[in-house]
Amino acid sequence: MSKEKKNKKALRFNKSGLKKAILSVYYENNNQSFNYKQIGAAVGAKDVGELQLVNVVLQELRDADTLVETDRGKYHLKSKGGTATGIIELNPKGYGQLTSEELDEPVFVSAANMNHALDGDKVRVRLYARRKKSNPEAEVIEIIERAKTTFVGTVEISLFSAFLIPNKKTPFDLFIPKDKLMGAKHGQKAVARIMDWPERARNPFAEIIDVLGDAGNNNTEMHAILAEFDLPYRYPEEVIQAAEKIPIDITDDEIKKRRDFREVPTFTIDPADAKDFDDALSIQKLDNGYWEVGVHIADVTYYVKPESLLEEEAYNRATSVYLVDRVIPMLPEKLSNGVCSLRPNEDKLCFSAVFQLDDNSIVHQEWFGRTIIHSDRRFAYEEAQRVIETGVGDLKTEILTLDRLAKKLREIRFANGSIGFDRVEVKFEIDKDGKPLNVFFKESKDSNKLIEEFMLLANKRVAEFVGKPAAKKKERTFVYRIHDKPDPEKLDTFNHFIKRFGYGIMTNNPQTVTASMNKLIENVAGKKEQNVIETLAIRTMAKAEYSTRNIGHYGLGFEYYTHFTSPIRRYPDMMVHRLLARYLEEGRSVQAEQYEEMCKHSSEMENKAANAERASIKYKQVEFMAEKIGQQFKGVISGVKDWGIYVELDENKCEGMIPLFELTDDFYEFDEKNYCIIGRHTHKKYQLGDSIEIEIARANLDKKQLDFRIVGEVLPLKLKIPAKRSRKYQSSNE
């Protein structure tokens, strides 16, 4: 096999693609059992990394109940007969689509055959015999696991009945008996829980479990968003009381057990409005000529003990939630903003990663353990940035040295395969009532990158310390932050699209993808097409998640990576602290299956929190633009679907949609591969990245939806392509 063919094969093996290939082997040999080496040979995986990924996928398919482990390390396809298990996705019209790893394509489920299954439910279906030239169909025969049993919506009360009208896509209303209203009034927002759904009943019977308040009130709407994603918006009283009982004082006995950094220059750099300070940096020059840099992380697990109320609450929440106007902390305020927060001029307990670096940021020694620190100064990012730019200010020598070392670390990281997405962050200026007054943009500057690099260094080296193979060291269960390789098909589609702007990426192996992706990001910086191309590039990437099964972090280019640096706001970091402490004391490895379940829960909660944050931003965008109905704006087509065109406004990055039914000059058809819609008769084209002028038509706060209408002709972005396209030009953009 040629070297080029090997390279092309290397990129093929991302986890989702490999899963499909492995299942194909089992479908074709459904009466046989295979181990990971046999499967590896069947799909063409040969090197150690690829075989390791095969093993990870086999374990995941076993956990999903798709495969059965017949002998240790040997797997057989679970016999399903004419049924399949998967997740149902519900359309607002009532029909569904089942996605299952047991099937090679989605299956249609009519509304009549849903049998009370709801969006996101895990179900078992009976597969129907397939008709010629038709999509496969099925009927739900068992609801294995409900995605949710509580719903958020608006209460409607009439003389004889009461209903909750759900906010999200749900093809039914919830019937509320009058004695189950919990005091909710007509028009208020509330949370209801399904009590029963009789087989012949059109609507489920439910009870109100919380009244959120009047629709339109800012607190009501933010709590409604949290409730939509099953996220908590208040603490149980017993948890608050447990936090209040935690002592603030640090005993002399505890100090003696720790490495003392209180005399070393130490500081924090955080957002101006932050109250929970997870991390601090210290720096001093050693007699051996190296720089000793301490990455000091709040020692949350010293205060939050296993099996305590606080531990249970932290695990259930798994993460702090950052909405557009507030933070809902993972830990009660006494801990998150007080006892654990590394506030200036206070002694604080930490778990630290301490490095000795030379002037080129090469690590020569490292140490991990529990410490005590005393932060000399709390910097906002803007204050630290002024010191970097002017060379004047508190702790200027320390900040300038760390900035110089961080830039070297960043240079090394990118040389080793990291991808550098520096997205512009949209922020709102909000008044005391939560009303958005203005939109502004935040960019990552040197002060942000300084903190980022040292946090990345600590996370990487902690993961390597525990996970990297070493002589006489048995494999130990650990919590990794993993990021899979991108899907080759998505990359090819993305590459096809960006060529219309004169760009291109090389997709023959992971190394050339990262190098050419970084070159692309550099080339689009400041261009009109920047946001569209960067957004699409991110969508080609897999989602990062937590797992005990390490496959590396593709986006960062790290073979080993974890989350060690934010235990105040992330539960996985608490797991990492406990495991690291255990292994530093030569403790035995923990049970992998238990920790894998905890990782899965943390990933799911992180995803919910991210969705809630996006929903809160969308709500504020709609609220901000609601007063601008009829006004005209210039924008860029940021998304194309078979139901409409999404447009992002140049002025404020707010996004809205032009419904296809409003384009009455032709019948438009959706071309998914080319990100466009095309008129059947006029051949007029609306394509992702095109400039367009719109008018604000409608603003629906309940749906968090802005509707636009076109007022100007679509203008394709001007392509910067020379008359002759040479191989040299392509490689310069790759």
N, C-alpha and C positions, 0 to 999 in steps of 0.2 A: 504493500500500500504506500502511495506517495506521501510525502510530508504534508503537502497541501490538503490531501484528503483527510489525513489525521486531524489537521487543524479544524477543518469544517465539521468533523465529527465531534470535536471537543465542545463546540458551542451547542450542539444538538442536545446535550445532556443537561438540560435544566430539569428541575424536579417534576413539574407538571407534564412535560413532554416525555420524560422517562416513565412516568406512571402509565401513560397511554400505551407506550411500547411494551411495558411489562404485562399489562392486562391483555394486550393482543396475543402475547405468547400463551397466556393461560386460556384465553378463549379458544385458541386453536388446538390446545392440548388439555382440555378441561377435565380429563381423568388422571392427570399426572401431577406429581409433587416435584418441586424444584428448590434447590438452595440458591443463595445469592450468586455463587460462582457460575452455576449452570444458567441462571437467568442472565447474568452479565455476558456470558458467551453468546446467548441467543440474541441479545439486543446489540451486541458489538461493543460493550464496555470492557476496556482492557486495563487501563492504568489504575493505580490504587485509589485515586480520588473518585473515579467513575464507579468503581466497585463499591466504595464506601457509600456513595449516593444510592446505588441499587439496594444495599442493605437497609438504608434509612427508609426508602420508599416501600420496601416489603413490610417493614415494621408498621408503617403508617396504614397500609392496606389491611394488615391484620387488625390493628386497632379500630379501623372503620368497619370491621366485620365483613370485608370483601374476601379476604383470604383466611384460611384456617392453618395454624401451625401444627402440622401432623407429628413431626419430630422436632427436636431442637434445631432451629435454623432452617427448617424445611417447610415449604408452604404449598397449600392446595387451594384451588378455587372453590369457594363455598357454593354448594349446590342450591340454586334458587328456584328451579323449575320455571314456571311461567310468571314469576314475580320479580320485582326489583325494589331496592330500597334507595331513597335519595331525598334531596331537598326540593320542596315545591316552591316555585316562584309564581305569585298570583298577579294576574292582570286586573286593573280596576273594573273591567267588565265581568269578572267572575271566573274566567277560565284560568287554567294553570299550565305550567311547564315544569316537568320533573327533570332534574339533572342528577345522574347517578354514575358512579364509577364502575358500576356493573354493566353499563350500556355505552355504546360508542357514539350515541347522539341523544339529544334531549327528546323527551316524549311529551306529547300533547295530552292534557286532561281537560275534558269539557266541564263546564259549570255544573252540569247535572251529575257528573262523576267525581266531583271534588269531595262529596260526603263530609262536609264541614271542615275540611283541611284549610289552614290559613297560611298566609305568606310566610315562608321561612321554616315551616314545619318539616320535621323529618318523618317521612311516610313510607309505607309499603304499598305498591300498586300491583294490580293484576294486568299483565300485558295482553292486549288484544292481537288477534291475528292481523298481520299487516296487509292492507289492500294495495293493489298495484298503483304506483305513482302517488302514494299518499304518505303523509308523515305518520310515524308510529304513534299509537294512541294507547291510553291505559285508564284504569279506574282505581281510585284510592280505596284500599280495603282495610288499612290500619294506620292510625296516627300514632307513631312510635314516640315522638317527643314534640311538644308544643314549643314553637319559637317564642311565643309570648301568650300570656293569659290576661294581661292588663292592657287597656287601651286609653289613650288620651283623646279628648274631644270636647265638643260643646253640648251642653245639656239643653234639650228641647222638651218643654212640658206643655201638654194640652189638658183639656178637661178630664179626659179618660185615660191618658197614657203619658209615659215619659220615655225618652230615648237619649242615648249618647251618640252624637254624630262624630265618628272618628276623624282625626286630623289627617292621618296617612292613608295610603291606598288600601281600602277595605271595602269590599262590595256589599256591605250590609251595615245596618245600624244596630246598636245594642239596646234591647228592651230592658228598661229599669222599672221594676215594681215601685209604686209610690212610697212604700215603707222602706225602700232601700236607697233613697235619694241622699241621705246623710245631710239634709239641710241645703242641698244644692238648689240654686234658683235658675229660672229660665235664662239662657244666654251666657251662663257662667261656664268656665272651663273646669273640667274635673277628670279624675282617673277612675275608671271602672274595671272591675274584675269579673270575668265570665264565671258564672256559678253552674249553669247547666245549658245544654243545647239539645233539646229533644229531637229525635230523629226526623220527625215531620215538620218541625218548626222552621220558619224561614229565618228568624232572628234568634241569636243566643240570648239567654236571660243573664242579666248581670247586676252587680251592686256597685254603688259609688263607694270607693274606699278613701278618696281624698278630694276635697274641693280646693282647686288652685286659686280661684278668684275671678275677677271680671276680665273678660276678653279685652285685649288692648293694653292692659296694665303691664308694665315692663317686667315686674317680678313674676306675674302670672305667666307671661309668655316664655320667659327663660326657664321657669320650673316645668312648663309644659314640654319644652324641648328636651329637658333632662328625662322627664317621665316617658316621652316617646321612645327613648333609647334605653329604657329600664335602668336609668342611672339615678342614684339617690340625690336628694336636694336638701336633706337635713340629717342631723345625727340623732340616734336614739339617746334619751336622757342618761341611761346607764353608761353609755360610752363616754359621754362628756364628763360624767362624774368620775369615771375611772381615770381619765386623762388629768383631771384636776388633782387627783391624789398623788401624781408622780412628783417626787421631790426635785427641787431645782439645784440644791447644794450638791457639790462634788466632794466626796470624802477623801481624806489623805490616803487611806488604804487603796482607793481606786487609782489615785494619781501615781502611786508607787508602782503599779502594775503596767504603766504606760510609758511610752517614749515621750519626753517633754519637749515641745517645740515653742513654748511660750516666749522665749527670748529671741526667736528667729523672726525676721520681718515677714508678716503675714497679712493678707488682705482678701476681700471678696470683690468680684465684679458681677453685677446683676442688672436686670432692667430697673429703671428708676422707680417703678411702682411695686417692685417685688418685696415680699415680707418673709418668704421662706428661703433662707440661704443654705443650700445643700453643700456647696463646695467653697473651699478657700485654697489659695496658693501661697506657699512660702518659698523663699529663695535665699541662699547664702553661698559665698565662695569658700570652698574647702582648701585646706593646706596642700592637697594633692593637685590643685589647679582646676578641678572639676567644679561645675555648678551643681549644688544640691537643690533639687526642686521637689517640694512636697505637695502632693495633691491630696488635700485633706477633706474627707467626706463625713458629714454628720453621722454619728454612731447611733442610728435609730434603733438598732436591734438591742442595744444596751438597755433601752427604756421600754421597748415593746417586746414582751416576753412571749414565747410560744404558748399556745392554748389559752391566752388571755383574751378578754373582750376586745381590747385594742388590736390584737393580732387578727382576730376573726373579722373585725370591721375592715382592717387594712387589706386583708386577702380578698374579701368580697368586693370591695371597691377596685382594688388592683392599681388604680392610677388616680391622680388628681385630674380634674376636668377644667379646661380653660375655655370658657365661653367668651364672647366678644366683650362683655362688660364685667366679668367676675371670674374668680377661681373657686372651684369647689374642691377643697383639699382632701387628699386621701386620709390624712390624719387630722384629728381635732386641732383647733387653733392653738391650744396650750402647748402641743407638741410641734406642729408645723411652723408656727410663727414665734414660738417661745423657747421651750426647753432644747429642742434639737437645732433650731436655726442658728447659724454661725454668725451671730450679731457682733458688731465691733465692741471692743473694750470689755469683753466677757470671756472667762475661761469656758471652753467647750470641749466635750469629748468627741473624738473622731476615730474613724477607721481610715488609714492613710496608705498611699502608695508613694514611696520616696525614691527618687532617681538621682544618680550621679551622671551628668551629661558633660561632654566636652563642648567646645565652641561651635562644633558642627552638628550638635544635637544628637550625637551618638550616645546611646545608653551604655555605661560601663559597669554600673552596679544598680541593683534595685532591692528594695525592702518593703514588705507589706506587714502591717500590724496596727494595733490600737495605740492612739496617741492622745495628748491633750494640747490644745492650741489656744492662742489669744490673738484674735484678729485686731490689727492696728487701725484698719481703715475700711470702711464700706464705700466702694466706688459704684456709681451708676456707669453703664457702658459709655455714655456721652462724656463723663468726667475722665475716664481712663483714655478715651479716644483723644481728648484735648492734650493729655500728657504725651501720648504717642506722637501727635502732630506737632506740638510746640516744644517738647523736651522740658517743659516747666510744670511743676506741681509736686504734690505729696508723693513720696516713694518713687520718684522719677527714675532713679537708677535701677530699681527692682523691676518696674514696669517696662522700661525700655529694654532691659536685658531679656526678660521673658518674651517680649514681643519679637526680639531678634531670634531667640531660640525657637519660638513657635513658627516663625516663617521658614526656618530650616526644616522643622518637622513636617510642615505642610509640603515643602518641596520634595522631601523624601517620600512622603505618602503618595503624592501624585506620580512620582517616578515609578512607584511600585503598583500602580493600577487603580488608585482612587478616582471616582468620578465626581466632578465639582459642580453640583447644582446649587447656585446661589440665587434663590427665588426672592423677588420683591414681595414683602409682606404688607397686606392691606390692613390698615388700622382705622378705627373710628374715634373721632373726638365726640364724647358723649356727655350730656348734661346730667344734673343730679337725679332727674327722673328717667334716665336711660335713653333719652331721645338723641339720635345721631345728628350732630351739627355739621360735621365735616369729615372728609376722607383724607387720609395721608398715607404715605408709603414709608416703610422702614427697610433699610438695606443693611446687610451684614458688613460691618467694617472691621478694621484690624483688632479692636478691643474684643469684639465678638469672637473673631477667629483665634485670638490668643487663648481664651478660655476653652474654645472648642478643641484646639490641638492637644492641650494637656489633659482634657477629659478623655479624648480618644486614645491618647497614649496610655493612661491608667487603665481604661477598659480593655485595651488590647493586651497589655502586659499581664494583667490579672488573669485573663482567659488563657494566655499562653502558659502561665505558671501552673495552672491547674490541669489544662488539657493537653499540652504538648507532650508527645511521647518522650520518655527519658529512661535511661537504664535503671532497672530494678523498681520501676514505678508502675503499679497496676493502674488500669484505666479507672478514672473516678467520675461519678455522675456530677454534672455541672449544668448550670443554666447559661446557655449561649444566646446571643442575639444573632440570628442567621438571616441571610438575604440570598435568595436563589439567583441563578443566572437568568437573563431575559429570555423570553420565548423567541426562537429564531424566526417564526412566521410573523410575529408582531414587529420584529426588527426590520424584516424585509419590506413590510408594508410601510413602515415609518420611513425607511430609506427611499422608497419609491416616491413618497409624498414630498420629502424635502428636496429632491432633485429638481422640482419645478422652481425652487428658489436659488438654484445653483450650488446647493450643498450636497454632501454625501458622507456616509460612514462606511468603514470596512467591517464586514460581518463574518469574516472567515474563522476567527477564534476570539476568546474572551479578551485577550490582551489588546488586539487591534481595535476591538469594539470600544474599550475604555479610552484608549488613546485618541481615536477619531471622534468619540463623543465629546471629550474635553475640548478638542479642536473646534468642533461644531459650536459648543457653548461659547467659546471665545469669539468665534466669527459672528454669531448672531447678537452679541452684546450690544445694546443700544439701538438695534434695528427694530423696525415696526413689527417684524414677524417674530421677535424674540419670545414673547410670552406664549404664543401659539406653539412654536417649535419646542420650547422647553417643557410646556405642559404635556405635549404629545410624547416627548422623550421620556418623561417620568412615567407616563402610562404604559410604556413598553417594558418598564422594569417590574419585577416581582415586588410583593410587599414584604417588608422585614417582619420577623416574628420571633417569638421565644421558643426555644426547644432544648432538650437535653441531647438531641441528635445533631451534632455539629456538621454543617456543610460549608462553613465559612461565610463571610460577608462580602458578596460580590461588589456592591456599590462602593465600599471602602477599600476593597482589594486586600482584606485581612483574612488570613487562614483561620484565626481564632479571634473572637470578639465577644464581649459580654456587656452588660449594663451594671456598673459598680458605683456610679457617681451621683445618683439622684434618689436615695432611699426615702426621702421625705415625700416624694411625689410618685414613686413607682415601686410596686411590691416586688417585682423581679430583682431589683437591686437589694432588697432586704434578704431575699433568698440567697443571692450571691454573697452578701456579707457573712451570713451564717455558714455557708458551705466553705468559704475561704478560711474563716476562723477554725472550722473543724479540720480542714486539711493542713493548715499551718501547725496544728497540734498533732499531726499524724493520725487523725481519726479515720475510721473506716468509711468507705463509700456508702452513700445513701441509696435508697431504692429508686431506680430510674423511673419505673412506671408511675409512682406517686408524683414525682417532680415533673414528669411529662404532662400529667393532667393539670398541675398547677401552672405550667407554662402555657398550655392551651387556654385555660381560663384567663390568664393575664393578657394574652394576645387578643382574645375576644373582647375583653373590657377596654383595651387600648383602641380597638377598632370602633367600638361604640362611642368612646369619648371623642375620637377624631370626627365621627359623623355628627355628633352633637355640636362640636365646635363649628363645623361647616354650616350646619343648619342655623346656628345663631348669627353667623356672619351674613348668611343669605337673608335672614329675617331683617337685620339692620340695613342691608342694601335695599330691600324692598321698602322699608319704612323711610329711608333717606330719599328714595326716588319718588315716593308716593305724592309728594308735593310738586313734582315736576311733570305731571301729566300734560301732554301736548307739546312739551319742549323737545327740541331736536338735538341730537348728539351724533358724533362720528364714532365709529367703532370698527372692530375686526370680528369676522365670523370665527367663533372659538369652538364651535361644536356643530355637527350635522347629524340629525337622526331622522327616522322615517316619519316623525310627527312634527318636526320643526327645525328651525335654524337658531342656534344660540349665538348671541352677539355680546362681546365684551367691550364696554365703552372705554375709549382712549383716556378720557378725562379722569375717571375715578375707579376703573376696573370693575364696576358693577356689571353683572351679567343678566340678560333677559332673553326671551325667546320670541321668535316670529313664528306663530303656528302655520303649518303648511296650508290649512284650509283658508287662510287669509290671502294666499297667493292665487288670485283668481284669473290671472292672465293665461294660465296653462295648467296642465296636469303634471305635477312634478314627481319624479321617481328617485328613490334613494340609491346612491351608489356607495355602498359601505367601504369598498376597497380604496376608492379615490376620495373619500371624505367629502362628498358633494351631493347635491340634488340637481337633476337635469330635467328641463321641460321636454315633455314627449313630442310636442309639435314645434315649438320655437327653438328648442335646444339651448335655451338660456340656462346658464350654469351658476349656481351659488356654491362656492367651495371654501373649505376651511382655510383661513388666512386672508381671505379677500377683505378689502376695506368696504365699508357700507355706511350709509347715513340712515338713521332711524328716528322715529318719534315715539315717545313713551305713550303707550295706549292704555294700559291698565296696570294696577298694582294690587295684588291679592295677598294680604298679610297671612291669612289662614293657610294658604297653600305655599307661602313664601315664594311667590312667583311674580315676575315682571313680564308683561307682554309688550312687545314692540311691533311697529309697522314700518315698512320701508318707505322712505321719502326721497331717496336718491338712488341713482343707478349704481349697481355693484361695480367696484373697480378692482381688478386683479392686482395683487402686489407686484410691483415692478421687479422683474427678474434680472439679476445681475450676472448674465451669462455671456462670456466673450463669444465672438463669432466662431472660433474654433475651440472645441473642447478637447484638450490633450490629456494624456495620462498624467502628466505632470500636474496639471491643474486639479485633477481629481484627488491625487494624493496630498496636495497641499491643503485641501479642505478636509482630509480624513485624518 
